[in-house]
Amino acid sequence: MYIGDYRAVSIHHPASCCRSAAALDGKRFLSNNAPKLPLANCTSPGLCQCEYRTLNDRREDFRPKPAPGRAGIRHLAARLFGGRRGTDIA
């Protein structure tokens, strides 16, 4: 279980696209922050062929899920509630 929503999109465009779309080539956006299509500076908004391509996870590094059992529960609790307890020895 991951905390937060990291689903992302990229903008796929044809070779004959406008400069605005070409400038976004290879960039990823969180789904909620992606620019609206057609882009604001699109030179042919009526004929725009740009589209969103969904990506599973915006993070590039692999983050394994915690192991099942008590260790996994402690790991999840630490992520949810943060840090150590006041009774823990540093």
SEDREN-72491 format. One line per field, with one value per residue (C-alpha): residue number from 1; z, y, x; residue in three letters. Coordinates in steps of 0.5 Angstrom, whole numbers. Each point is the difference from the previous one (the first is absolute). Layout:
! residues N
bado [NUM, ...] $
pz [Z, ...] $
py [Y, ...] $
px [X, ...] $
koltor [ALA, ...] $
//
This chain:
! residues 90
bado [1, 2, 3, 4, 5, 6, 7, 8, 9, 10, 11, 12, 13, 14, 15, 16, 17, 18, 19, 20, 21, 22, 23, 24, 25, 26, 27, 28, 29, 30, 31, 32, 33, 34, 35, 36, 37, 38, 39, 40, 41, 42, 43, 44, 45, 46, 47, 48, 49, 50, 51, 52, 53, 54, 55, 56, 57, 58, 59, 60, 61, 62, 63, 64, 65, 66, 67, 68, 69, 70, 71, 72, 73, 74, 75, 76, 77, 78, 79, 80, 81, 82, 83, 84, 85, 86, 87, 88, 89, 90] $
pz [0, -2, 3, -5, -7, -5, -6, -6, -7, -6, -6, -7, -6, -7, -4, -3, 6, 3, 4, 6, 0, -2, 6, 4, -3, 5, 6, 5, 4, 6, -3, 4, -2, -8, -5, -3, -7, -5, 3, 1, -5, -5, -8, -2, 6, -5, -3, 6, 1, 6, 6, 7, 1, 7, 4, 6, 5, -1, 5, -4, 6, 2, 6, 3, 4, 7, 2, 3, 7, 6, -3, -6, 5, 4, -7, -2, 7, 0, -7, 2, 7, -1, 4, 6, 6, 6, 4, -5, 2, -6] $
py [0, 7, 6, 5, 0, 0, -2, 4, 1, 3, 3, -4, 4, -1, 2, 6, 3, 7, 3, 0, -8, -1, 4, -5, -6, -5, 4, -4, 4, -2, -2, 6, 5, -2, 6, 0, -2, 3, 4, 7, 2, -5, 3, -5, -1, -3, -5, -2, -7, 0, -5, -2, -7, -2, -3, -4, 4, 6, -2, -3, -4, -6, 0, -7, -1, -2, -7, -3, -1, 4, 3, 2, 3, 4, 3, 2, 3, 4, 3, 2, 3, 2, -2, -3, 0, 4, -6, -3, 1, 4] $
px [0, 3, -2, -3, -2, 6, -3, 3, -1, 4, -2, 0, 1, 1, 6, -3, -2, 0, 6, -4, -1, 7, 3, -4, 3, 2, -2, -5, -5, -4, -7, -3, 5, 0, -1, -7, 0, 0, 6, -1, 5, -2, 1, -6, -5, -5, 4, 4, 2, 3, -2, 2, 4, -1, 6, -1, 5, 3, 6, 6, 3, -3, -3, -2, -6, 1, 0, -6, -1, 2, 6, -4, -5, 5, 3, -7, -1, 6, -1, -7, 1, 8, 6, 1, -4, 2, 2, 5, 7, 4] $
koltor [MET, TYR, ILE, GLY, ASP, TYR, ARG, ALA, VAL, SER, ILE, HIS, HIS, PRO, ALA, SER, CYS, CYS, ARG, SER, ALA, ALA, ALA, LEU, ASP, GLY, LYS, ARG, PHE, LEU, SER, ASN, ASN, ALA, PRO, LYS, LEU, PRO, LEU, ALA, ASN, CYS, THR, SER, PRO, GLY, LEU, CYS, GLN, CYS, GLU, TYR, ARG, THR, LEU, ASN, ASP, ARG, ARG, GLU, ASP, PHE, ARG, PRO, LYS, PRO, ALA, PRO, GLY, ARG, ALA, GLY, ILE, ARG, HIS, LEU, ALA, ALA, ARG, LEU, PHE, GLY, GLY, ARG, ARG, GLY, THR, ASP, ILE, ALA] $
//
